[in-house]
Amino acid sequence: MAKLKASSIALDIGTHFIKLVELKKEKGSIVLTRIGIKEIPKDSKLDRDKITGQLVSELLLENNIKPNTVNITISGQSVFVRFVKLLQVKEDKLKQTMKFEAQNQIPFSMNEVMWDWSLLDSDKDSSRRAVIVAIKKNLVEEIVSRLNSVKLSTELIDVAPISVYNCMAFNEDFNSQDLGAILDIGAKSTNFIIFNKGNIWIRSFPIAGERIEEAKEQGAEELLTEVERSLEYYFMQAAEDAPQEKKLTQLFLTGGGSVMENIEASLISKFNIKPNIMDPFRKLRVSKDVFQKLQACGPKNQFSTVVGAALRGIADLKIEVNFLKEALSEKKSSMQKRIYAGLSMATGALVLISFSVFMRQDYYIKKIKLDKVEEMMETYRTYEPKIKKIQEEENILRGEIDTMYQTVSSRAVWLGIFKAVSEMLPKDVWITDLSGVISIEKSSLGRMDMNGKALSYQSVNNFVSSLKALPSFSDVRPVSSSVENDTDTGEEIVKFSITMDVVLSGS
């Protein structure tokens, strides 16, 4: 489980309104510390993206929020949602199983989408249910680009109907054992979320506030028809998992369109159930300076989506998906590789520098002693044999100094080698250990040994071929390789060892 944060900011950019919420953890509770709402002009001649960016900037300024990382939600109609039933799967195989399910369920190439999954009933010992969500990459890239234009960034993109469900579940304003639903009516689309004993089911359809406002009673009737059709789809797909009595016992209304005239009465007439108005702030403490602002923001239940998004990261929620999870994981892995490469280069340079300093100090000390002996030669002829011996030692020392200078001069070669290896290192290969030695004889070869990990044997073979192509190496050959499971991800990792000769200058 990820470590919970102390605060969180969320944005909900809808068709007609932009909503902002900041939550903070204080003394065991979660506090609403900032809230804001801006209406987006309906003038079709205006540049919507530009106006939206300006309104977001105004919201941040009015709430004294500096450019920061925010949580974002995406409309349910833009997202591909599938629910799968899993047989008993070991924890270490769960991620691999879900990837297989996603490839079967998502009707696009996995390279074209961003996707994630979450267990729905993780506490059960028997079969499990999970939700898979996917979205086209270009939609995510557009959202991130728009945020960057107002100096914001995001590390979490959630699905709007899941945020709404998390908000309700967090506030514990429902009976989890009975069949219930949330009707989230927006401006252009409606999310219908059915929940029953820890499981959920979601359907989004394009009948919402604008259509009801345009067609009046006919629009409302179309909405009720879609709700009825959604219930039929749910009971058909749930099969034996659905309750015997195919009837809703609880219904919650939320979203800006839910406050339209006659919506509540129409639901009572059609489904014989009185809907509850969802309160997204039920379990939140509201700071004194925000209370009046909250009252002035209009109906509370229009904030369900943004509150659900803001709860991500600071509270344990029922369902947690994030379209950026894989991208963040790749970014972290890439950063670790750069750190490893930098440390390896720095360690190699430090070894060479330390060796050079030590040899120079040793040489200077012995040279001083030799000078003193030479000054005393005339006086102490009887010590001539000893002096000759010292001269022989000097000759040996001079040879060692030559070797030392050769080693120091090869330092640039080593640094160049480390840089070349770092630049050509494939994305799916990383070096975990690197060591090298230098021959004490002139015009000879150095030796370098390298240990690392890769995602496949093919990656190791490609890496060895690339090393052979470098003029700095000769006799490149793998020493060993083996496969193991990564303790964090459960994926198979190839461990390898490579040895090679290093061509030094002058060789």
C-alpha positions in Angstrom: 0.0 0.0 0.0 1.3 3.4 -1.0 2.2 5.9 1.8 -0.7 8.4 2.4 0.0 12.1 1.8 -0.8 14.9 4.1 -2.7 17.0 1.6 -4.3 16.7 -1.9 -5.6 19.0 -4.6 -8.1 17.9 -7.2 -9.7 19.6 -10.3 -12.9 18.6 -12.0 -13.1 20.3 -15.5 -16.7 19.7 -16.7 -18.7 21.0 -19.6 -20.1 24.1 -17.8 -18.1 24.3 -14.5 -14.6 23.9 -13.2 -14.4 22.8 -9.5 -11.4 22.8 -7.2 -11.0 21.2 -3.8 -8.1 20.9 -1.4 -8.1 18.4 1.5 -5.6 18.1 4.4 -5.1 15.5 7.1 -5.2 17.1 10.6 -5.4 15.2 13.9 -6.8 12.0 12.5 -9.5 13.6 10.3 -9.6 15.0 6.8 -10.3 18.8 6.5 -11.7 20.7 3.6 -9.3 23.7 3.5 -10.1 25.2 0.1 -12.9 25.1 -2.4 -13.8 26.9 -5.6 -16.1 26.8 -8.6 -16.0 28.7 -11.9 -18.6 28.7 -14.7 -17.4 28.2 -18.3 -19.1 30.6 -20.7 -21.4 28.9 -23.2 -20.4 31.2 -26.1 -19.3 28.8 -28.9 -17.2 31.5 -30.5 -14.8 31.5 -27.6 -11.6 29.4 -27.5 -12.7 26.9 -24.8 -9.2 25.6 -24.0 -7.9 29.2 -23.6 -10.9 30.2 -21.4 -10.6 27.0 -19.3 -6.9 27.7 -18.7 -7.7 31.2 -17.6 -10.4 30.1 -15.2 -8.2 27.4 -13.7 -5.5 30.1 -13.1 -8.1 32.3 -11.4 -9.3 29.5 -9.2 -5.7 28.9 -8.0 -5.1 32.6 -7.4 -8.3 33.2 -5.6 -7.6 30.2 -3.3 -4.0 31.2 -2.8 -2.7 27.9 -4.3 0.7 27.9 -6.0 1.2 25.8 -9.1 1.3 22.3 -7.9 0.5 18.6 -8.6 -3.3 18.0 -8.9 -5.5 15.0 -9.2 -7.7 14.8 -12.3 -10.7 12.8 -13.4 -11.9 11.8 -16.9 -15.5 11.5 -18.0 -16.9 8.0 -18.0 -17.9 8.3 -21.6 -14.2 8.7 -22.7 -13.1 5.6 -20.8 -13.4 1.9 -21.8 -14.6 -0.1 -18.7 -14.8 -3.8 -18.2 -15.5 -6.0 -15.2 -13.9 -9.5 -15.0 -14.3 -12.4 -12.7 -11.1 -14.1 -11.6 -10.6 -17.6 -10.3 -8.3 -18.1 -7.4 -5.0 -16.5 -8.3 -1.8 -16.3 -6.2 -0.8 -12.7 -5.3 2.5 -13.0 -7.2 0.7 -14.0 -10.4 -2.1 -11.4 -10.1 -0.4 -8.6 -12.0 0.5 -11.0 -14.9 -3.1 -12.4 -14.9 -4.6 -8.9 -15.1 -2.3 -7.9 -18.0 -3.5 -11.0 -19.9 -7.2 -10.1 -19.1 -6.6 -6.6 -20.3 -5.2 -7.7 -23.6 -8.3 -9.9 -24.1 -10.8 -7.2 -23.0 -9.5 -4.0 -24.4 -10.4 -3.6 -28.2 -7.3 -1.6 -29.0 -3.6 -2.2 -29.3 -2.0 -2.0 -25.8 0.5 0.5 -27.3 -2.4 2.9 -28.1 -3.9 3.0 -24.6 -3.2 3.8 -21.0 -4.8 1.3 -18.7 -5.1 0.2 -15.1 -7.0 -2.2 -12.9 -8.3 -2.7 -9.4 -9.7 -5.5 -7.3 -13.3 -5.0 -6.2 -13.6 -7.6 -3.5 -10.0 -8.2 -2.4 -11.0 -9.6 1.0 -12.7 -12.7 -0.4 -11.0 -16.0 -0.4 -12.8 -17.5 -3.3 -13.2 -16.0 -6.8 -12.5 -12.3 -7.1 -13.8 -9.5 -9.3 -11.8 -6.7 -10.8 -12.4 -3.7 -12.9 -10.2 -2.8 -16.0 -10.2 0.7 -17.3 -8.5 2.0 -20.5 -8.3 5.3 -22.4 -6.6 6.4 -25.7 -3.1 7.8 -25.0 -3.8 11.0 -27.0 -6.6 12.0 -24.6 -4.3 11.7 -21.6 -1.6 13.6 -23.4 -4.0 16.4 -24.2 -5.0 16.7 -20.5 -1.4 16.8 -19.3 -0.6 19.4 -22.0 -3.5 21.6 -20.9 -2.4 21.4 -17.2 1.2 22.2 -18.2 0.0 25.3 -20.0 -1.2 26.7 -16.6 2.0 25.4 -14.8 0.2 22.4 -13.2 1.2 18.8 -13.3 -0.5 15.6 -12.4 0.5 12.1 -11.2 -3.1 10.8 -10.9 -5.8 10.6 -13.5 -8.9 8.8 -12.2 -12.3 7.8 -13.8 -15.1 10.1 -12.8 -17.7 7.5 -11.9 -15.2 5.6 -9.8 -14.3 8.9 -8.0 -18.0 9.4 -7.3 -18.3 5.8 -5.9 -15.2 6.3 -3.7 -16.7 9.5 -2.4 -19.9 7.8 -1.3 -18.1 4.8 0.1 -15.7 7.1 2.1 -18.7 8.9 3.6 -20.3 5.6 4.5 -23.7 7.0 3.6 -25.2 3.7 2.3 -25.9 0.1 3.1 -23.2 -2.0 1.5 -25.2 -5.2 1.7 -28.2 -4.0 -0.3 -28.4 -3.3 -4.0 -28.1 0.4 -4.6 -27.1 2.9 -7.3 -25.7 6.3 -7.9 -27.2 8.5 -10.6 -24.5 11.1 -11.5 -26.1 13.6 -13.9 -23.7 15.9 -15.7 -24.3 18.4 -18.5 -23.6 16.1 -21.5 -23.4 12.6 -19.9 -24.8 10.6 -17.0 -22.9 7.9 -15.0 -25.0 5.2 -13.5 -23.1 3.2 -10.9 -24.6 0.1 -9.3 -23.1 -1.3 -6.1 -23.8 -4.5 -4.3 -21.7 -6.2 -1.5 -18.4 -4.6 -2.5 -18.9 -5.0 -6.3 -19.8 -2.2 -8.7 -21.0 -1.9 -12.2 -20.8 1.3 -14.3 -22.6 2.5 -17.5 -22.4 6.0 -19.0 -24.8 7.4 -21.5 -25.2 10.8 -23.3 -28.6 11.8 -21.9 -28.0 14.4 -19.2 -28.7 18.0 -18.2 -28.4 19.7 -21.6 -30.8 17.2 -23.2 -33.3 17.5 -20.4 -33.1 21.3 -20.6 -33.6 21.2 -24.3 -36.4 18.6 -24.5 -38.0 19.1 -21.1 -40.3 16.1 -20.3 -39.1 14.1 -23.3 -35.5 14.6 -22.2 -36.4 13.4 -18.6 -38.2 10.4 -20.0 -35.2 9.5 -22.1 -33.0 9.7 -19.0 -35.4 7.3 -17.1 -35.4 4.9 -20.1 -31.6 4.8 -20.1 -31.6 4.1 -16.3 -34.1 1.3 -16.8 -32.1 -0.1 -19.7 -28.9 0.0 -17.5 -30.6 -2.0 -14.8 -31.6 -4.6 -17.3 -28.0 -4.8 -18.6 -26.7 -5.2 -15.1 -29.1 -8.0 -14.1 -28.3 -9.8 -17.3 -24.5 -9.5 -16.9 -24.5 -10.2 -13.1 -26.5 -13.4 -13.6 -26.3 -15.5 -10.4 -24.3 -12.8 -8.6 -27.3 -10.4 -8.7 -29.8 -10.4 -5.8 -32.9 -12.5 -6.2 -35.2 -9.5 -5.9 -34.2 -7.4 -8.9 -35.0 -4.1 -7.4 -33.0 -1.1 -6.1 -33.3 -0.5 -2.4 -31.3 2.7 -2.4 -30.6 5.4 -4.9 -28.3 8.5 -4.6 -28.5 11.6 -6.8 -25.4 13.7 -7.6 -24.0 15.9 -10.3 -25.0 19.3 -11.5 -27.9 18.0 -13.5 -29.4 16.2 -10.5 -30.9 19.4 -9.1 -33.0 20.1 -12.2 -36.8 20.4 -11.7 -38.9 17.2 -11.4 -35.9 14.8 -11.6 -36.5 13.5 -8.1 -40.3 13.2 -8.6 -39.8 11.4 -11.9 -37.5 8.8 -10.3 -40.0 8.1 -7.5 -42.8 7.7 -10.1 -40.7 5.4 -12.3 -38.9 3.2 -9.8 -41.0 3.6 -6.7 -37.9 4.7 -4.7 -37.1 8.0 -3.1 -33.6 9.1 -4.0 -31.2 10.5 -1.5 -29.2 13.6 -2.2 -25.5 12.7 -1.9 -23.4 14.7 0.5 -19.7 14.5 -0.5 -18.7 16.5 2.7 -20.5 14.3 5.2 -17.4 12.9 6.9 -15.1 15.9 6.2 -14.4 18.6 8.7 -14.8 22.1 7.1 -12.5 24.8 8.3 -14.2 28.0 9.5 -12.8 30.2 6.7 -14.2 27.8 4.1 -17.6 27.1 5.5 -19.3 30.3 4.1 -17.6 29.8 0.8 -19.0 26.2 0.6 -22.5 27.5 1.3 -22.1 30.0 -1.6 -20.9 27.4 -4.1 -24.4 26.0 -4.7 -25.6 22.4 -4.3 -23.1 20.2 -2.5 -23.7 17.1 -4.5 -22.2 18.7 -7.6 -18.8 18.3 -5.9 -18.9 14.5 -5.5 -16.5 13.8 -8.4 -13.8 16.3 -7.3 -14.0 15.3 -3.7 -13.6 11.6 -4.6 -10.5 12.6 -6.7 -9.1 14.7 -3.8 -9.4 11.8 -1.4 -7.0 9.8 -3.5 -3.6 9.6 -1.8 -4.8 10.8 1.6 -7.4 8.1 2.4 -7.8 4.3 1.9 -10.5 4.0 -0.8 -12.5 1.1 -2.2 -11.3 1.3 -5.8 -8.0 2.9 -6.9 -7.1 3.2 -10.6 -4.6 5.6 -12.2 -4.0 5.9 -15.9 -0.5 7.3 -15.2 0.7 4.4 -13.0 2.7 2.6 -15.7 4.2 5.9 -17.0 5.3 6.9 -13.4 6.8 3.4 -12.9 8.8 3.7 -16.1 10.0 7.2 -15.1 11.1 5.9 -11.8 13.0 3.0 -13.4 14.7 5.3 -15.9 15.8 7.6 -13.1 17.3 4.7 -11.1 19.3 3.6 -14.2 20.8 7.1 -14.6 21.7 7.1 -10.9 23.4 3.7 -11.2 25.3 4.8 -14.2 26.4 8.0 -12.6 27.5 6.2 -9.4 29.5 3.7 -11.5 31.3 6.5 -13.4 32.0 8.5 -10.2 33.3 5.4 -8.4 35.7 4.6 -11.3 37.0 8.1 -11.4 37.5 8.2 -7.6 39.5 5.0 -7.7 41.8 6.3 -10.4 42.3 9.6 -8.7 42.9 8.0 -5.3 45.4 5.6 -6.7 47.2 8.5 -8.5 47.5 10.6 -5.3 48.7 7.7 -3.2 51.5 6.8 -5.7 52.6 10.4 -6.0 52.9 10.7 -2.2 54.8 7.5 -2.0 57.2 8.6 -4.7 57.8 12.0 -3.1 58.6 10.5 0.3 61.2 8.0 -1.2 62.7 10.7 -3.4 63.4 12.9 -0.4 65.1 10.0 1.4 67.2 9.4 -1.7 68.3 13.0 -2.1 69.5 13.0 1.5 71.6 9.9 0.9 73.2 11.4 -2.2 74.2 14.5 -0.2 76.0 12.3 2.3 77.8 10.0 -0.3 81.1 12.0 -0.1 81.3 11.8 3.6 80.2 8.2 4.0 82.0 6.3 1.3 81.8 3.2 3.5 78.1 3.2 2.9 78.5 3.0 -0.9 77.0 -0.5 -1.2 73.9 0.6 0.6 73.7 3.6 -1.6 73.9 1.4 -4.7 71.0 -0.6 -3.3 69.0 2.5 -2.8 69.7 3.6 -6.4 68.4 0.2 -7.5 65.3 0.8 -5.5 65.0 4.2 -7.2 65.1 2.6 -10.6 62.4 0.2 -9.6 60.4 3.1 -8.2 60.8 5.1 -11.4 59.3 2.1 -13.3 56.4 2.1 -10.9 55.9 5.8 -11.4 55.9 5.3 -15.2 53.2 2.7 -14.7 51.3 5.0 -12.4 51.4 7.8 -15.0 50.2 5.4 -17.6 47.2 4.5 -15.4 46.5 8.2 -14.7 46.6 9.0 -18.4 44.1 6.1 -19.1 41.6 7.7 -16.7 40.1 9.7 -19.6 39.7 6.5 -21.5 37.8 4.9 -18.6 35.5 8.0 -18.3 34.9 7.9 -22.0 34.1 4.2 -21.8 31.6 4.8 -19.0 30.0 7.5 -20.9 29.7 5.4 -24.1 28.2 2.5 -22.2 25.7 4.8 -20.5 24.6 6.4 -23.8 24.1 3.1 -25.6 22.5 1.3 -22.7 19.0 -0.1 -23.9 15.9 1.0 -22.0 15.2 -2.5 -20.8 18.8 -3.2 -19.6 20.4 -1.8 -16.5 23.9 -2.3 -14.9 24.0 -3.2 -11.2 27.8 -3.7 -10.8 30.9 -2.7 -12.7 34.6 -3.2 -12.0 37.8 -2.8 -13.9 41.6 -3.4 -13.6 44.6 -2.1 -15.5 47.7 -4.1 -16.5 50.8 -2.8 -14.8 52.8 -3.2 -18.1 52.8 -0.6 -20.8 51.0 -1.0 -24.1 48.7 -3.7 -22.7 45.0 -4.3 -22.2 42.8 -3.4 -19.3 40.0 -5.6 -18.2 36.3 -4.8 -17.3 33.7 -7.0 -15.7 30.0 -6.0 -15.7 26.9 -7.4 -14.0 23.4 -6.3 -14.8 19.7 -7.1 -15.3 17.4 -7.2 -18.4 13.8 -7.9 -19.3 14.8 -10.6 -21.8 17.7 -12.7 -23.2 17.3 -10.9 -26.5 18.0 -7.6 -24.7 21.3 -9.1 -23.3 22.4 -10.3 -26.7 21.7 -6.9 -28.3 23.6 -5.2 -25.5 26.6 -7.6 -26.0 26.6 -6.9 -29.8 26.6 -3.2 -29.1 29.6 -3.5 -26.8 31.5 -5.5 -29.4 30.9 -2.6 -31.9 32.7 -0.1 -29.6 36.4 0.4 -30.5 37.2 0.6 -26.8 36.5 -3.1 -26.2 37.8 -6.4 -27.5 37.1 -10.0 -26.7 33.6 -9.2 -25.3 31.9 -12.3 -24.1 29.1 -13.2 -21.7 30.2 -15.1 -18.6 26.8 -16.2 -17.2 23.1 -15.5 -17.2 20.1 -16.6 -15.2 16.4 -15.9 -14.8 14.7 -14.8 -11.6 11.5 -13.1 -10.5 11.6 -9.5 -9.6 10.5 -9.1 -5.9 8.6 -5.9 -6.6 6.8 -6.6 -9.9 6.9 -10.4 -10.1 8.1 -10.1 -13.7 10.9 -12.4 -15.0 14.3 -10.6 -14.9 17.5 -11.9 -16.7 20.6 -11.5 -14.6 23.9 -11.5 -16.6 27.6 -11.1 -16.3 29.9 -9.9 -19.2 33.7 -9.6 -19.3 35.8 -7.8 -21.9 39.3 -6.4 -22.6 39.6 -2.7 -22.6 41.9 -1.2 -25.2 44.1 1.5 -23.5 45.8 4.3 -25.3 49.2 3.2 -26.7 48.1 -0.5 -26.9 
